[in-house]
Amino acid sequence: MTRPKGVVIYRSLDNPEIRRAVNEVHKAVVAERVRLQTQRSERRERPIPNWKCYPMVFVVGKNIDANGNWLGGKLPPCKRCDGRLDPKENHACEGFVPKYKELTQEDHENWEAKREERRQERWEARCEREEEEFDQEAWESRTVECSRCGGEIHGIDDYHECPDQGFDGE
């Protein structure tokens, strides 16, 4: 008598001991499947540590041991967000974080206003310094030599006429 392929026939399932043994084995197989499924789901929920995720950064024997324990030195940074990568933790990177803020037109206007204020302050300080250094009496009592005749001109209000010379140098 031949049986069709793929069909299993238990001839002795009528025996209660064999039936009980088959049921126990079936329960054990089902329990093992359930246990493996829960382990897999727990493993999926538990994040993988950085030392397993980044083997090019965490080299066994160089900066970590075989169990992922840090051997010392500076912890490496994330290349995307510059966060610290601890070997036993999982790095949840939020993505690129810019180091500098985006500049707006308002920022440029504020900078220009501040620059103008500084320029004005420097100008006022220079004017004050020049006023302090300026000697009014020395300015009024100074003598200047006339470029045409060579005569002396005294003070700021002194009217000077070159003697016997015209405008054309005669």
MDTraj code that builds the backbone (N, CA, C; nanometers):
import mdtraj as md
import numpy as np

residues = "MET THR ARG PRO LYS GLY VAL VAL ILE TYR ARG SER LEU ASP ASN PRO GLU ILE ARG ARG ALA VAL ASN GLU VAL HIS LYS ALA VAL VAL ALA GLU ARG VAL ARG LEU GLN THR GLN ARG SER GLU ARG ARG GLU ARG PRO ILE PRO ASN TRP LYS CYS TYR PRO MET VAL PHE VAL VAL GLY LYS ASN ILE ASP ALA ASN GLY ASN TRP LEU GLY GLY LYS LEU PRO PRO CYS LYS ARG CYS ASP GLY ARG LEU ASP PRO LYS GLU ASN HIS ALA CYS GLU GLY PHE VAL PRO LYS TYR LYS GLU LEU THR GLN GLU ASP HIS GLU ASN TRP GLU ALA LYS ARG GLU GLU ARG ARG GLN GLU ARG TRP GLU ALA ARG CYS GLU ARG GLU GLU GLU GLU PHE ASP GLN GLU ALA TRP GLU SER ARG THR VAL GLU CYS SER ARG CYS GLY GLY GLU ILE HIS GLY ILE ASP ASP TYR HIS GLU CYS PRO ASP GLN GLY PHE ASP GLY GLU".split()
xyz = np.array([
    [0.0840, -0.1156, 0.0000],
    [0.0000, 0.0000, 0.0000],
    [0.0903, 0.1244, 0.0000],
    [0.0661, 0.2131, -0.0893],
    [0.1454, 0.3356, -0.0974],
    [0.0604, 0.4526, -0.0504],
    [0.1265, 0.5418, 0.0117],
    [0.0555, 0.6599, 0.0578],
    [0.0873, 0.7751, -0.0365],
    [-0.0003, 0.8745, -0.0464],
    [0.0296, 0.9903, -0.1311],
    [0.1433, 1.0726, -0.0692],
    [0.2253, 1.1350, -0.1552],
    [0.3390, 1.2130, -0.1080],
    [0.2913, 1.3343, -0.0280],
    [0.3635, 1.3616, 0.0803],
    [0.3339, 1.4783, 0.1612],
    [0.2313, 1.4539, 0.2690],
    [0.1765, 1.3393, 0.2784],
    [0.0760, 1.3107, 0.3802],
    [0.1388, 1.2179, 0.4834],
    [0.1314, 1.2563, 0.6101],
    [0.1877, 1.1766, 0.7183],
    [0.0734, 1.1014, 0.7839],
    [0.0945, 0.9746, 0.8027],
    [-0.0098, 0.8926, 0.8648],
    [0.0457, 0.8363, 0.9950],
    [-0.0254, 0.8637, 1.1035],
    [0.0104, 0.8054, 1.2323],
    [-0.0802, 0.6852, 1.2512],
    [-0.0229, 0.5691, 1.2521],
    [-0.1032, 0.4481, 1.2637],
    [-0.1414, 0.4202, 1.4076],
    [-0.0603, 0.4672, 1.4940],
    [-0.0858, 0.4299, 1.6319],
    [-0.1430, 0.5457, 1.7127],
    [-0.2126, 0.6427, 1.6508],
    [-0.2728, 0.7516, 1.7256],
    [-0.3896, 0.7028, 1.8112],
    [-0.4298, 0.5837, 1.7865],
    [-0.5369, 0.5305, 1.8693],
    [-0.4871, 0.4988, 2.0097],
    [-0.3559, 0.4774, 2.0208],
    [-0.2970, 0.4496, 2.1499],
    [-0.2922, 0.5813, 2.2289],
    [-0.3500, 0.5903, 2.3494],
    [-0.3542, 0.7147, 2.4254],
    [-0.2162, 0.7628, 2.4716],
    [-0.1212, 0.6742, 2.4961],
    [0.0126, 0.7165, 2.5389],
    [0.0853, 0.7882, 2.4252],
    [0.0713, 0.7321, 2.3060],
    [0.1369, 0.7934, 2.1906],
    [0.0701, 0.9280, 2.1594],
    [-0.0606, 0.9297, 2.1699],
    [-0.1332, 1.0545, 2.1437],
    [-0.0911, 1.1621, 2.2446],
    [-0.0766, 1.1253, 2.3720],
    [-0.0344, 1.2189, 2.4749],
    [0.1079, 1.2690, 2.4473],
    [0.1970, 1.1828, 2.4071],
    [0.3356, 1.2194, 2.3759],
    [0.3402, 1.3149, 2.2556],
    [0.2592, 1.2850, 2.1536],
    [0.2544, 1.3723, 2.0356],
    [0.2005, 1.5098, 2.0746],
    [0.0984, 1.5126, 2.1583],
    [0.0426, 1.6409, 2.2039],
    [0.1456, 1.7208, 2.2847],
    [0.2231, 1.6529, 2.3692],
    [0.3266, 1.7216, 2.4475],
    [0.4351, 1.7786, 2.3562],
    [0.4768, 1.7009, 2.2575],
    [0.5787, 1.7498, 2.1633],
    [0.5232, 1.8676, 2.0850],
    [0.3946, 1.8579, 2.0439],
    [0.3317, 1.9670, 1.9699],
    [0.3252, 2.0931, 2.0564],
    [0.2883, 2.0786, 2.1838],
    [0.2834, 2.1942, 2.2744],
    [0.4231, 2.2552, 2.2937],
    [0.5251, 2.1697, 2.3043],
    [0.6622, 2.2185, 2.3219],
    [0.7077, 2.2961, 2.1980],
    [0.6737, 2.2455, 2.0792],
    [0.7116, 2.3135, 1.9548],
    [0.6405, 2.4488, 1.9449],
    [0.5112, 2.4523, 1.9778],
    [0.4347, 2.5776, 1.9737],
    [0.4913, 2.6768, 2.0766],
    [0.5243, 2.6297, 2.1968],
    [0.5796, 2.7167, 2.3006],
    [0.7156, 2.7735, 2.2564],
    [0.7969, 2.6894, 2.1921],
    [0.9271, 2.7370, 2.1433],
    [0.9089, 2.8426, 2.0351],
    [0.8128, 2.8226, 1.9463],
    [0.7849, 2.9228, 1.8427],
    [0.7401, 3.0551, 1.9048],
    [0.6528, 3.0479, 2.0041],
    [0.6054, 3.1694, 2.0715],
    [0.7214, 3.2398, 2.1413],
    [0.8072, 3.1605, 2.2080],
    [0.9224, 3.2182, 2.2765],
    [1.0163, 3.2884, 2.1778],
    [1.0419, 3.2255, 2.0641],
    [1.1285, 3.2873, 1.9630],
    [1.0665, 3.4144, 1.9052],
    [0.9362, 3.4123, 1.8844],
    [0.8697, 3.5316, 1.8320],
    [0.8772, 3.6481, 1.9310],
    [0.8565, 3.6196, 2.0599],
    [0.8661, 3.7270, 2.1599],
    [1.0098, 3.7781, 2.1697],
    [1.1082, 3.6871, 2.1610],
    [1.2486, 3.7308, 2.1615],
    [1.2774, 3.8210, 2.0431],
    [1.2277, 3.7821, 1.9256],
    [1.2502, 3.8639, 1.8060],
    [1.1845, 4.0009, 1.8209],
    [1.0613, 4.0041, 1.8716],
    [0.9944, 4.1339, 1.8864],
    [1.0651, 4.2205, 1.9909],
    [1.1115, 4.1578, 2.1011],
    [1.1867, 4.2322, 2.2020],
    [1.3177, 4.2845, 2.1437],
    [1.3836, 4.2035, 2.0630],
    [1.5088, 4.2438, 2.0025],
    [1.4864, 4.3597, 1.9049],
    [1.3752, 4.3571, 1.8330],
    [1.3437, 4.4668, 1.7413],
    [1.3148, 4.5952, 1.8180],
    [1.2487, 4.5830, 1.9344],
    [1.2167, 4.7009, 2.0150],
    [1.3409, 4.7556, 2.0854],
    [1.4331, 4.6687, 2.1241],
    [1.5538, 4.7116, 2.1941],
    [1.6536, 4.7623, 2.0895],
    [1.7019, 4.8856, 2.1055],
    [1.7945, 4.9389, 2.0056],
    [1.9303, 4.8692, 2.0108],
    [1.9955, 4.8634, 1.8978],
    [2.1266, 4.8006, 1.8865],
    [2.2312, 4.9015, 1.9344],
    [2.3267, 4.8593, 2.0166],
    [2.4268, 4.9544, 2.0663],
    [2.5174, 5.0059, 1.9538],
    [2.5751, 5.1221, 1.9794],
    [2.6583, 5.1878, 1.8771],
    [2.7790, 5.1054, 1.8361],
    [2.8361, 5.0305, 1.9296],
    [2.9571, 4.9556, 1.8956],
    [2.9277, 4.8453, 1.7953],
    [2.8010, 4.8047, 1.7837],
    [2.7631, 4.7077, 1.6806],
    [2.7176, 4.7782, 1.5529],
    [2.6597, 4.8971, 1.5671],
    [2.6097, 4.9710, 1.4501],
    [2.7223, 5.0330, 1.3685],
    [2.8282, 5.0772, 1.4356],
    [2.9359, 5.1496, 1.3690],
    [3.0684, 5.0751, 1.3851],
    [3.0860, 4.9635, 1.3132],
    [3.2108, 4.8867, 1.3290],
    [3.3339, 4.9605, 1.2760],
    [3.3135, 5.0598, 1.1885],
    [3.4289, 5.1340, 1.1372],
    [3.4799, 5.2355, 1.2389],
    [3.3959, 5.2739, 1.3363],
    [3.4365, 5.3695, 1.4394],
    [3.4830, 5.2952, 1.5652],
    [3.4092, 5.1928, 1.6039],
    [3.4414, 5.1150, 1.7239],
    [3.5089, 4.9852, 1.6807],
    [3.6417, 4.9816, 1.6902],
    [3.7196, 4.8670, 1.6470],
    [3.7563, 4.7852, 1.7704],
    [3.7197, 4.6549, 1.7665],
    [3.7482, 4.5669, 1.8798],
    [3.8994, 4.5534, 1.8924],
    [3.9490, 4.5761, 2.0135],
    [4.0912, 4.5688, 2.0408],
    [4.1597, 4.7036, 2.0306],
    [4.1028, 4.7954, 1.9570],
    [4.1634, 4.9287, 1.9442],
    [4.1038, 5.0253, 2.0459],
    [3.9691, 5.0423, 2.0423],
    [3.9069, 5.1341, 2.1379],
    [3.7938, 5.0702, 2.2179],
    [3.7554, 4.9468, 2.1863],
    [3.6586, 4.8719, 2.2680],
    [3.7075, 4.7281, 2.2811],
    [3.6577, 4.6593, 2.3857],
    [3.6907, 4.5178, 2.3986],
    [3.5829, 4.4344, 2.3304],
    [3.5880, 4.3023, 2.3438],
    [3.4953, 4.2118, 2.2743],
    [3.3512, 4.2279, 2.3209],
    [3.3298, 4.2845, 2.4413],
    [3.1946, 4.3035, 2.4934],
    [3.1414, 4.4449, 2.4694],
    [3.2175, 4.5279, 2.4026],
    [3.1727, 4.6635, 2.3740],
    [3.2069, 4.7637, 2.4823],
    [3.2936, 4.7285, 2.5764],
    [3.3344, 4.8204, 2.6824],
    [3.4415, 4.9146, 2.6284],
    [3.4283, 5.0424, 2.6594],
    [3.5183, 5.1451, 2.6085],
    [3.6542, 5.1326, 2.6754],
    [3.7610, 5.1342, 2.5975],
    [3.8955, 5.1183, 2.6505],
    [3.9620, 5.2505, 2.6856],
    [3.8980, 5.3607, 2.6525],
    [3.9529, 5.4903, 2.6901],
    [3.9774, 5.5776, 2.5693],
    [3.9997, 5.7046, 2.5966],
    [4.0223, 5.8012, 2.4901],
    [3.8986, 5.8868, 2.4680],
    [3.9050, 5.9659, 2.3633],
    [3.7951, 6.0567, 2.3319],
    [3.6869, 5.9812, 2.2554],
    [3.5613, 5.9982, 2.2995],
    [3.4510, 5.9324, 2.2295],
    [3.4297, 5.9973, 2.0930],
    [3.4029, 5.9165, 1.9906],
    [3.3878, 5.9734, 1.8564],
    [3.2566, 6.0495, 1.8421],
    [3.2557, 6.1542, 1.7565],
    [3.1316, 6.2296, 1.7329],
    [3.0553, 6.1732, 1.6139],
    [2.9260, 6.1998, 1.6109],
    [2.8431, 6.1645, 1.4964],
    [2.8783, 6.2597, 1.3828],
    [2.8925, 6.2073, 1.2621],
    [2.9326, 6.2915, 1.1491],
    [2.8183, 6.3777, 1.0988],
    [2.6980, 6.3464, 1.1399],
    [2.5830, 6.4215, 1.0906],
    [2.5422, 6.5326, 1.1857],
    [2.5317, 6.5010, 1.3152],
    [2.4816, 6.6025, 1.4101],
    [2.5854, 6.6431, 1.5140],
    [2.7060, 6.5871, 1.5098],
    [2.8140, 6.6143, 1.6045],
    [2.7803, 6.5705, 1.7470],
    [2.6836, 6.4796, 1.7623],
    [2.6528, 6.4252, 1.8943],
    [2.7565, 6.3209, 1.9334],
    [2.7689, 6.2921, 2.0630],
    [2.8661, 6.1962, 2.1125],
    [2.8137, 6.0541, 2.0949],
    [2.8977, 5.9632, 2.0470],
    [2.8596, 5.8233, 2.0277],
    [2.9145, 5.7398, 2.1426],
    [2.8279, 5.7060, 2.2391],
    [2.8680, 5.6158, 2.3462],
    [2.8553, 5.4727, 2.2955],
    [2.9526, 5.3841, 2.3256],
    [2.9484, 5.2508, 2.2669],
    [2.8309, 5.1650, 2.3126],
    [2.7875, 5.1796, 2.4368],
    [2.6805, 5.0931, 2.4880],
    [2.5405, 5.1455, 2.4577],
    [2.5296, 5.2711, 2.4156],
    [2.3990, 5.3294, 2.3864],
    [2.3726, 5.3269, 2.2370],
    [2.2462, 5.3532, 2.2010],
    [2.2112, 5.3662, 2.0598],
    [2.1921, 5.5135, 2.0296],
    [2.2606, 5.5591, 1.9258],
    [2.2532, 5.7006, 1.8887],
    [2.1331, 5.7228, 1.7985],
    [2.0351, 5.7961, 1.8482],
    [1.9178, 5.8306, 1.7682],
    [1.9425, 5.9703, 1.7121],
    [1.9932, 5.9742, 1.5910],
    [2.0313, 6.1021, 1.5296],
    [1.9070, 6.1691, 1.4723],
    [1.8884, 6.2967, 1.5078],
    [1.7751, 6.3718, 1.4546],
    [1.8040, 6.4230, 1.3149],
    [1.9242, 6.3994, 1.2678],
    [1.9613, 6.4478, 1.1355],
    [2.0556, 6.5651, 1.1467],
    [2.0780, 6.6290, 1.0373],
    [2.1738, 6.7392, 1.0318],
    [2.1256, 6.8550, 1.1171],
    [2.2138, 6.9040, 1.2020],
    [2.1861, 7.0210, 1.2838],
    [2.2870, 7.1285, 1.2421],
    [2.2419, 7.2384, 1.1826],
    [2.3382, 7.3402, 1.1386],
    [2.4078, 7.4051, 1.2573],
    [2.5374, 7.4331, 1.2400],
    [2.6137, 7.4971, 1.3469],
    [2.5818, 7.6447, 1.3574],
    [2.5517, 7.7055, 1.2459],
    [2.5265, 7.8488, 1.2429],
    [2.3849, 7.8725, 1.1929],
    [2.3230, 7.9808, 1.2423],
    [2.1857, 8.0076, 1.2021],
    [2.1828, 8.0730, 1.0646],
    [2.0709, 8.0579, 0.9975],
    [2.0524, 8.1200, 0.8665],
    [2.0404, 8.2711, 0.8844],
    [2.1077, 8.3459, 0.7997],
    [2.1023, 8.4913, 0.8091],
    [1.9857, 8.5447, 0.7286],
    [1.9176, 8.6414, 0.7864],
    [1.8034, 8.7029, 0.7194],
    [1.8394, 8.8473, 0.6837],
    [1.7513, 8.9099, 0.6092],
    [1.7718, 9.0498, 0.5722],
    [1.7732, 9.1377, 0.6975],
    [1.6919, 9.1020, 0.7954],
    [1.6867, 9.1780, 0.9213],
    [1.8210, 9.1725, 0.9941],
    [1.8871, 9.0541, 0.9923],
    [2.0192, 9.0424, 1.0544],
    [2.1187, 9.1355, 0.9870],
    [2.1174, 9.1392, 0.8539],
    [2.2091, 9.2280, 0.7819],
    [2.1815, 9.3751, 0.8157],
    [2.0543, 9.4101, 0.8244],
    [2.0199, 9.5481, 0.8593],
    [2.0673, 9.5830, 1.0003],
    [2.0507, 9.4901, 1.0938],
    [2.0985, 9.5135, 1.2307],
    [2.2496, 9.5326, 1.2330],
    [2.3217, 9.4496, 1.1563],
    [2.4670, 9.4632, 1.1508],
    [2.5064, 9.5995, 1.0970],
    [2.4387, 9.6416, 0.9894],
    [2.4711, 9.7722, 0.9311],
    [2.4433, 9.8849, 1.0302],
    [2.3330, 9.8745, 1.1043],
    [2.3004, 9.9775, 1.2037],
    [2.4085, 9.9823, 1.3129],
    [2.4529, 9.8658, 1.3583],
    [2.5577, 9.8614, 1.4611],
    [2.6888, 9.9176, 1.4078],
    [2.7225, 9.8848, 1.2823],
    [2.8441, 9.9387, 1.2219],
    [2.8374, 10.0907, 1.2134],
    [2.7202, 10.1415, 1.1722],
    [2.7040, 10.2870, 1.1605],
    [2.7173, 10.3537, 1.2974],
    [2.6618, 10.2898, 1.4018],
    [2.6759, 10.3443, 1.5379],
    [2.8229, 10.3511, 1.5777],
    [2.8988, 10.2441, 1.5490],
    [3.0405, 10.2417, 1.5835],
    [3.1174, 10.3487, 1.5068],
    [3.0853, 10.3638, 1.3779],
    [3.1510, 10.4683, 1.2987],
    [3.1246, 10.6065, 1.3584],
    [2.9981, 10.6302, 1.3944],
    [2.9614, 10.7601, 1.4516],
    [3.0326, 10.7828, 1.5842],
    [3.0411, 10.6798, 1.6684],
    [3.1111, 10.6929, 1.7965],
    [3.2587, 10.7231, 1.7759],
    [3.3212, 10.6536, 1.6790],
    [3.4626, 10.6806, 1.6509],
    [3.4819, 10.8235, 1.5996],
    [3.3899, 10.8683, 1.5143],
    [3.3993, 11.0043, 1.4602],
    [3.3874, 11.1082, 1.5718],
    [3.2887, 11.0873, 1.6609],
    [3.2695, 11.1808, 1.7716],
    [3.3900, 11.1794, 1.8654],
    [3.4453, 11.0628, 1.8917],
    [3.5628, 11.0536, 1.9789],
    [3.6819, 11.1254, 1.9158],
    [3.6971, 11.1111, 1.7845],
    [3.8067, 11.1794, 1.7149],
    [3.7894, 11.3310, 1.7212],
    [3.6655, 11.3773, 1.6976],
    [3.6391, 11.5211, 1.7048],
    [3.6673, 11.5752, 1.8442],
    [3.6260, 11.5028, 1.9479],
    [3.6517, 11.5460, 2.0854],
    [3.8014, 11.5515, 2.1130],
    [3.8732, 11.4497, 2.0659],
    [4.0173, 11.4455, 2.0884],
    [4.0861, 11.5625, 2.0171],
    [4.0420, 11.5923, 1.8936],
    [4.1009, 11.7051, 1.8203],
    [4.0694, 11.8380, 1.8885],
    [3.9472, 11.8507, 1.9428],
    [3.9113, 11.9740, 2.0139],
    [3.9958, 11.9911, 2.1390],
    [4.0244, 11.8815, 2.2080],
    [4.1065, 11.8892, 2.3273],
    [4.2499, 11.9272, 2.2923],
    [4.2987, 11.8747, 2.1807],
    [4.4370, 11.9007, 2.1418],
    [4.4534, 12.0385, 2.0767],
    [4.3470, 12.0961, 2.0253],
    [4.3554, 12.2228, 1.9521],
    [4.3817, 12.3380, 2.0490],
    [4.4822, 12.4188, 2.0158],
    [4.5182, 12.5350, 2.0983],
    [4.4785, 12.6606, 2.0216],
    [4.3731, 12.7264, 2.0666],
    [4.3184, 12.8432, 1.9974],
    [4.4177, 12.9600, 1.9973],
    [4.4856, 12.9831, 2.1087],
    [4.5802, 13.0950, 2.1176],
    [4.6964, 13.0751, 2.0218],
    [4.7478, 12.9553, 2.0147],
    [4.8581, 12.9285, 1.9231],
    [4.8134, 12.9457, 1.7788],
    [4.6893, 12.9088, 1.7515],
    [4.6359, 12.9239, 1.6158],
    [4.6259, 13.0720, 1.5779],
    [4.5801, 13.1536, 1.6708],
    [4.5635, 13.2969, 1.6416],
    [4.6969, 13.3724, 1.6380],
    [4.7949, 13.3279, 1.7130],
    [4.9219, 13.4009, 1.7180],
    [5.0251, 13.3451, 1.6199],
    [4.9900, 13.2585, 1.5388],
    [5.0857, 13.1999, 1.4460],
    [5.1228, 13.2997, 1.3366],
    [5.2360, 13.2810, 1.2805],
    [5.2794, 13.3624, 1.1662],
    [5.3020, 13.2691, 1.0487],
    [5.2613, 13.3181, 0.9325],
    [5.2748, 13.2404, 0.8112],
    [5.3514, 13.3252, 0.7108],
    [5.4319, 13.2613, 0.6308],
    [5.5084, 13.3321, 0.5290],
    [5.4287, 13.3367, 0.4006],
    [5.4203, 13.4524, 0.3384],
    [5.3479, 13.4688, 0.2128],
    [5.4267, 13.3997, 0.1026],
    [5.3583, 13.3261, 0.0215],
    [5.4255, 13.2526, -0.0840],
    [5.4687, 13.3422, -0.1993],
    [5.4086, 13.4629, -0.2117],
    [5.4449, 13.5537, -0.3222],
    [5.5606, 13.6446, -0.2849],
    [5.5428, 13.7124, -0.1736],
    [5.6421, 13.8144, -0.1405],
    [5.7380, 13.7704, -0.0311],
    [5.7048, 13.6677, 0.0435],
    [5.7903, 13.6225, 0.1523],
    [5.7683, 13.6975, 0.2805],
    [5.6708, 13.7876, 0.2847],
    [5.6419, 13.8640, 0.4053],
    [5.5650, 13.7801, 0.5054],
    [5.5680, 13.8229, 0.6313],
    [5.4997, 13.7499, 0.7359],
    [5.3548, 13.7931, 0.7469],
    [5.2694, 13.6986, 0.7712],
    [5.1278, 13.7246, 0.7938],
    [5.1024, 13.6864, 0.9384],
    [5.0532, 13.7786, 1.0203],
    [5.0326, 13.7550, 1.1629],
    [4.8849, 13.7285, 1.1886],
    [4.8544, 13.6168, 1.2547],
    [4.7190, 13.5870, 1.2980],
    [4.6260, 13.5479, 1.1848],
    [4.5107, 13.5078, 1.2234],
    [4.4122, 13.4599, 1.1273],
    [4.3362, 13.5743, 1.0615],
    [4.3220, 13.6838, 1.1338],
    [4.2433, 13.7963, 1.0827],
    [4.3291, 13.9029, 1.0153],
    [4.4602, 13.8827, 1.0071],
    [4.5501, 13.9824, 0.9470],
    [4.5311, 13.9849, 0.7963],
    [4.5022, 14.1060, 0.7478],
    [4.4867, 14.1231, 0.6037],
    [4.6235, 14.1504, 0.5455],
    [4.6592, 14.0813, 0.4391],
    [4.7918, 14.0962, 0.3809],
    [4.7796, 14.1254, 0.2327],
    [4.8490, 14.2286, 0.1911],
    [4.8580, 14.2620, 0.0487],
    [5.0041, 14.2603, 0.0121],
    [5.0344, 14.1901, -0.0924],
    [5.1731, 14.1863, -0.1383],
    [5.2104, 14.3216, -0.1969],
    [5.3229, 14.3870, -0.1560],
    [5.3595, 14.5201, -0.2056],
    [5.4090, 14.5156, -0.3494],
    [5.3534, 14.6010, -0.4279],
    [5.3926, 14.6239, -0.5663],
    [5.3947, 14.4983, -0.6517],
    [5.3082, 14.4080, -0.6268],
    [5.2994, 14.2917, -0.7150],
    [5.1555, 14.2751, -0.7557],
    [5.1383, 14.2388, -0.8789],
    [5.0042, 14.2135, -0.9302],
    [4.9720, 14.0669, -0.9225],
    [4.8608, 14.0367, -0.9797],
    [4.8192, 13.8974, -0.9751],
    [4.8975, 13.8091, -1.0697],
    [4.9569, 13.8692, -1.1732],
    [5.0276, 13.7872, -1.2697],
    [5.1762, 13.7722, -1.2365],
    [5.2169, 13.8158, -1.1200],
    [5.3522, 13.7984, -1.0751],
    [5.4494, 13.9029, -1.1243],
    [5.4052, 14.0181, -1.1738],
    [5.4905, 14.1245, -1.2247],
    [5.5503, 14.2072, -1.1153],
])
top = md.Topology()
chain = top.add_chain()
for i, resn in enumerate(residues, 1):
    res = top.add_residue(resn, chain, resSeq=i)
    for name in ("N", "CA", "C"):
        top.add_atom(name, md.element.get_by_symbol(name[0]), res)
traj = md.Trajectory(xyz[None], top)
